[in-house]
Amino acid sequence: MQKPRGNTCMIKLQQLKIFQMVAELGSIRSASVALHLTQPALTRSLKELEAAFEVDLIIRGTSGVTLTEVGTVFNYFTECCF
């Protein structure tokens, strides 16, 4: 059996749920409260998810987050999962 080459992608269902909640609420803070997670833990999970796919999924701003074009498509698929 061959080992996978290159960058292996390992994501968790929790990361998908976190992304979906951030997309739905438009805020990392609101999502962290809703999911009973700390903001640093939630942010770390989002960054790991973005790193796994090597794309930016959200744009962080002072008044919340906005989905990137890729993030919008990705959000469609996470909504199908939950």
Residue, then its C-alpha position, 0 to 999 in steps of 0.5 A: m500500500q502506497k503512502p499519500r504524496g504531498n500535502t495530506c488533507m485531514i479535516k474533522l467534522q467539528q471543523l466543518k460545523i465551526f465553519q458553518m456556524v461562523a458563516e451562518l452567524g457572521s461572527i467568530r465571537s457569536a459562533s464561539v458562544a453558540l458552540h461553547l468554545t473559546q475564541p482562540a480555539l475556534t480561530r485555530s480550528l478555522k485556520e487549520l481548515e483553511a490550511a488543509f485546503e490551502v485557501d482562505l475561506i473567510i475574510r476577517g474584519t472589524s465588524g465580523v467575517t465575510l465569506t470568500e468566493v471559495g468560502t461561499v461554495f464550501n459553505y454550500f457543501t457544509e450545509c448539506c452535511f448538517 
